[in-house]
């Protein structure tokens, strides 16, 4: 056996490795870029979902903006108050108030409750469907139910059940990606502690709403009249709650004849009262 | 000059790295969702392939060949390319932050890319001189860019179709890649005098 065949390659490769290693070590020193040590510290305090809820392109961009002083430490909607406190601790400033938010789909027209005007067979995307005369539901502000919000959600918080998207409040971080993606603009970002939501976006009058949905808001104003705190107003034929005034008494939910003022959707099917007639399906499934 | 031109045309179209040699398929499938990112990846590959062709040429003819170590060229090239990519990344971050911002996230992905290594090994196998090696590396990278950008366009169209469940995702992407490769096979009839 010729020992030269062993030690010559070994020597050369050790030398190559050494040269490359030294070169990189020197380069790391020479080309070192001074970065603020607070940037990685802030970055580590963030959830790292890169959801864009803060208005920056991702967690890295937001961390840099915080350190530059451009952004407040409490802009991370995904992280909520804990993250705001951690970021503020790194920066040595007051966290301010970070209100945890969550997304709510303001539509209850699932299944046969909403009348459909045609059967949609095409790209499984809400935007494509809504281009065809506003989607298959007769209601112009109903959930299309093809899951564009589901695809936009980075936290797997949304599911489409029976034609209407539902947000799981335990997973939702309130980043707003779904609200931005929804072609119907019926996903709202509300305070996470808001107990009652009006799950309808119909802005047609009661008669018209009745004609296409068994549960849509008919602007009867019962909630508005019964609200002791004056937190509910019916504008544009749909009720809306001012959460700054809401005292969470729940009276609105109990008086709503359409049962669309609710606490939470998850696992709680809307019970349509016997008095509310199911609207006639104009295009029954063949 | 005509020879250089023929080499470029051959590397870009006829012997396209992705569609006829099947090198670099993982970034081709992984980073081809949007034309913009595909373009970024493509130019990062052009950049690294050009420089690595020059470096590996020097290593092969100055170190490996004189000492009879040519059988170790694969491992030597992997070492050299990895070090080169690291070095380029540091250099860009310091002196060309704009370029680093555009290519930065793609550079580490290319460190162990088979297309880059393939270009280096093909240069040796074909016996190209220094100029031809660099030209081949650059145009192979351009061919890669062409393929990945075209395919990103194809994938954008595919996002709007509603295929049967079994074909969703990668099965359809691979089928589309195969069809694109067949289209590129048309170039193999091209004859450069």
Contacts between the chains, C-beta under 8 A, distances in Angstrom:
chain1	res1	chain2	res2	distance
A	8	B	67	5.9
A	8	B	68	7.9
A	8	B	69	7.2
A	9	B	67	7.9
A	9	B	69	5.3
A	9	B	72	5.8
A	12	B	63	6.4
A	12	B	67	6.3
A	12	B	69	6.3
A	13	B	72	7.4
A	13	B	75	7.6
A	13	B	76	7.2
A	13	B	79	7.6
A	16	B	59	7.8
A	16	B	63	7.4
A	16	B	76	6.7
A	16	B	79	6.2
A	16	B	80	7.5
A	17	B	79	6.7
A	20	B	79	6.6
A	20	B	80	7.3
A	20	B	83	3.8
A	23	B	83	7.0
A	23	B	87	6.7
A	24	B	83	6.2
A	24	B	86	5.6
A	24	B	87	6.2
A	24	B	90	7.6
A	27	B	86	8.0
A	27	B	87	5.5
A	27	B	90	4.9
A	27	B	91	7.0
A	28	B	90	6.2
A	30	B	94	7.8
A	31	B	90	4.4
A	31	B	91	5.9
A	31	B	93	6.7
A	31	B	94	3.7
A	31	B	95	7.6
A	32	B	94	7.5
A	33	B	93	5.5
A	33	B	94	5.8
A	122	B	162	6.8
A	123	B	160	4.9
A	123	B	161	7.0
A	123	B	162	5.6
A	124	B	162	5.6
A	125	B	160	7.3
A	128	B	160	7.0
